[in-house]
Amino acid sequence: MPYQPGSAMAAEIREQPTRVRAAFDGARTQLPALAALLGDARSVVFLGRGSSRSASSFGALALQRIAGVPARLGSPAELGWGPSEGALDGSLVVAVSQSGESTEMVAAAEAVLRAGRAMIVVTNTADSTMAGLVPPERLLLCHAGLEQAVPATKSFTTSLACLLSIALSTDSSGFERAVVGIPSAMEEMLALDPAPPLPPEVGGLILVGEGYASAVAEEGAIKFREVLKMLVASLEASDFLHGSITSAQPAVGVVTIAADGIGTGLATKVLVEAQSRGATTFGIGPEPLSADHAGVVPAMPAAWVPFAAIVWLQQMALATGLGRGLDPDRPPGLSKITRIGAVGD
């Protein structure tokens, strides 16, 4: 059968519930070791780039809200190629890289070990350079399988599963609820009508979210940039309502993502302001939003919403790319592994 543009991305979107379930199952036996690492940590620093950075944003918030552990994002470039003495300040490091081979991430991970800090590696590639840097009990595999499309889909949501497993490592009942509930919610999402494509007149896009939805906005923006070669921004909803709201104009799409009550309230304000300025609006969340085009995720805890909401955005990016004559599987000039030369090379 001849190749069909976007067929790999479409198949990988549908595969996500099975792969997320596998990621949780793989993490189950490591929960005691992960809990011990968290117990010893004063704080946690997440390292990631691209979709792995979006996942890391989710992971940092999950650690704070679920496990009560201070967490933040770090810069792989600054850590790997800059002065790193004292940069980690006794923190546990979680390094997230789907390929495990991106040069910036490898350099940062090696700097962590030179500094004598504890590190967990999250990757989809068991034989990668980064996977080989830590013992098995500190390695979380995504179990996403081979991802043929360049835009990450199942490797992103399985990364979320690994990071949520860390946050739930001291809550076995919460973990088991997630193992059952999240893949089921994703299956429900996939059974609904898919998200619509962007209208042809939309030439720029802004995605906004608050709390857990902020990571979804970041990742959704990456998907649209990769697939459509379009200028796309992501902002926290509360920040967008300040000066950035003026960027909502005709021919601009505004996508709101909500994960909880506060996020829904802010998303509603964003939609009112964006519509008053002539922007085309889209909304996804646990409650119906008054957008031009809206979707509703199944009822679930706020920390689970990113797993379902990102499916809607993945579908929208795929449909828009195909509708505009592009191949979402193979964006020109992109590859699965990013290799950045060290500063000064």
N, C-alpha and C positions, 0 to 999 in steps of 0.2 A: 504494500500500500504506500503511495507517495506521501512524503512528509507534508503535514498541514501546519502552517504558521500558528504558533500559540498552543499546539496540541500538548506539548510537554508541560507548560505552565498550567493548563487546564487540568491535566491528569494529576499533577502534584498538589493542586488546591484540593481536589477531591480526596486525595490520599491522607490528608492531615489528621483526621481523627484516629486512624489506625496508628500512625506514626507517633502521635502525642501519647497514646496509650502505651506504646512500646518504650518511649522515653521515661514515663513514670515507672513502668515495671522495671526498667534497668536501674533506676535510682533507688528503688525500694531497699535493697540490701545494703546500701551505703548510708542510709539515714543515721545510724549511730555514729559513724565516723564524722559525718558532716555536722551533727549536733555537737560533738566534742570540739571541733574546730571553731564553731560559733561561740561555744562557751568560753574559749580561751581568747577570743578576739575582743579588743577594745572597740574596733570599728571594722568596716569592710570597704575596700576600694574595688570597684568594678572597672575592668578594662575591655574595650571593644570598639570596633569601627564598623561603619555601615549598618547593616541589619543587626549585627551583634551589639552595636552601641544602643540601638533602639531596645533590644532585649535587655541590655544592662540597665537602662533607665527604669524598666519595669522591675528588674531584680533589686535595684537599690531601694525603690519604694516598698516592695514586698518585704524586704528585710526590716525596714523601719516600722512598717505598720503591723506586720504579723509576728515577727520575732523580737521586736523592740530593740534592734541593734542599729546603731548609727551607721549609715552607708552613704557613699557618694561615688560619682564617676571620676576616674582619673584619665590623664592624657597618655596614651601609649607612646606617642612621639617624645613627649617631655621626659617620660620615665626611661624609655629605651635609649635615647640619644642625648639626653641632657644630664645635668647634675642631679643624681638621684639620692644622694645622702640625706637622710632624714625625711624624704618625700613620703614614705609610707607610714612612718610614725607608729610602728607596732601593729599595723593593720593586717588583717587577713585579706588576701588578694584573690578575686575571682576573675580569671582571664577567659573571655569568651571569643572564640574564633571558629566559624563553621568549617573552614578548610584546615585550620591549624598550621598554616604555612605563610600567612601574610607577614612580610618582613618586619613591619612596624610592630606587630603583635609579638612575634618571636623575640625581637630585641627587648621589648618591655618585659616579657616573661623571664628572660634570662637575667635581666637586671633585678627582678624580684628575688630570684634565687641567690644571686650574688650578695644581695642585702640580707640574706638569711631569713626572709619572711615566708610564712606559710602561704601556699597558693593552691587553689582549686582551678583546674582547667576544664572548660566546657567546650566540646568540639564534636563535629560530626564525623571526624576522620580518625579512626583508632590508631593508624600507623603514621600519623603526622608528627612533625617535629615537636609541636607543643604537647601533644599527648605523651611523648617520650620524656618530658621534663619532670613529670610527677609520678608518684607511686599509684597503683591502681585504685586505692581507696580515696584518692584525691582527683580522680579523673571521672567526669560525668560525660557519657556519650549520648548524643542526641538520638541515635537510632533512626535518623530520617531516611536512610538509604541514599542511593545515588540521586542527585538533583541535577537534571539535565538542563532545565531552563536557567538562564543567568539570574533573573530576579529570584531572590530567596522567597520561598513560601513555607514549605514544610520544615525546612531547616530553621526558620525563624520561630515557628510555633513550638517546635520541639526544644529549642533553646529556652523559650519561656517555661516549658515544663520542667526542664532541669533547674532553672533558677527558682521557680516556685517550690521545687522539692527541697532546695537548701533552706528557704524560708520556713517550710513546714517540717523540717527535720526533727524538731522537738515536739511536734503535734501529730502523732501517728493517726489519730482519728480524722483530723483535718486533711491529712495527706490522702487517706483512703477515700474520703468524700470527693476530693479533687480527681483522683484516678478514675472514679466512676462518672462523676458529673461533667467534667470538662469535655472529654471526647463525645459524650452523648449530646451536650449542648452544641458542639460543632457539627455533629450529624444533623441536628435539627436545623441549624443555620443553612447547611447545604441543601436541605430538602425544600427550603423556601424559594420563592422566585429570586433569581440572582439580581444583584445590584445593577442599575441601569448604566449605560455608558454616558460619558460627558457629552453634552450637546456640542455640535460642530462649532458653535460660536464661542465656546469657552476656550480661551487661549492662555490662561494663567490660572493657578490654583493655590488656595491656602487651606491647610488643614489645621484645625484647632481642637484641643482637648485639655482636660484638667485631671490631675491625679493619675490614676492608672491609664486613663484615656490619652494622656500626653504621649506615652510611648507608642500608642497606636497611631497617633497623628504623625509622629516622627517616621515610623516605619511605612505608613501609607504614602507619605511624601516621597520617600525613597522609591517606592514601587512606581509612582507616577513619573518621577524623573527618569528612572531607568527605561520604562516602557515607551513613554511619549516624547522624550527629549524636550520636555517642557519646563519652564521656570515654575517651580513649586516650592512653597514655604510651609513650615510647620511652626506653630506657636502655642503656648499655653493660652487657654481661652481668656483667663483674666488679664493676661498681657495684651492680647489682641484687642480687647475692649478699650485700651488706652490709645495711643497715637496710631497704632498700626491699623485701626479700623478704617482709616481713610483709603487703604489699598483695596477695599471692597468696592468694585466698580462694575459697570456693564462689561461683559466679555471675561469677567473673572468669576471662577467658581469658589465657593466657600463651603468646606466640608466640616461639620461638627461631629465629634465623637464624645459620648457621655458614658460614664461607668457607674455613677452613683447620683444621689440627690443633688449634691452641690454641682456636679458636672452637668446635670440636666438643666438646672437653673441657669448656669452660665451659658450653656449651649443655646438656650432659648433667647437670652439677651443677644448673643452673637447673631442669631438668625434674624431677629427683628432689625438690628442695625444693618446687617448685610443686605437684607431685602429692601430696606429703605433707600439704599444706595444703588440699587439696580443689579446686584450680584445674583447669580444663579446659586441656589443653596441646596445642600444635601445634608442629611442627618442620620446618624445611627446610634442607638442606645437602648437601654432597657425599657424606655417609655417612648410613645410616639412623639416625634418632634415636628413642629410646624415648618418644615422645610419644603422646597419645591419637589424634592425627591427624598423619601425617608424609608428607613428600614428599622426593624425592631429585633433586638437579640432576645433569646429566651431568658426568663427570669433566672438570675444566678447571683452569687456574691460578686462584689465589685472587682476583686482580684481575678476572677475568671473571665470577665467581659473582654479583655484584649484578645483572647483566643478566638472568640466568635466574631467580634467586630472587625478584626483584620481580614477575615474571610470576605466580608462585604467589600472592603476596599480592594483586595486582590482581584475580586471578580470585576469590579468597576474598571480597574486599570487594564485588565485583560480585554474586556469588551471594547473599551475605548481604543486601545491599540489596534485591535483587529478592524474596528470600524473606520480607522484612519489609514488603513493599508499598511500597517507596520507588523513586524514579527515580534511579539512580546518575548519569545524564547531567546532571541538573539539580538539584543540591542547593539548597534554598531559601536565599536570601540570599547566594549566592556568584556570582562572575563570574571570567572568565579573567584580567582585569587588576585589580590592586589599586592603588587611588589613595589614598594617605595624605597628608593636608595637612601642610605643613611645620610643625614645632613652633612654636607661637605664632600660627598662623593662626586 
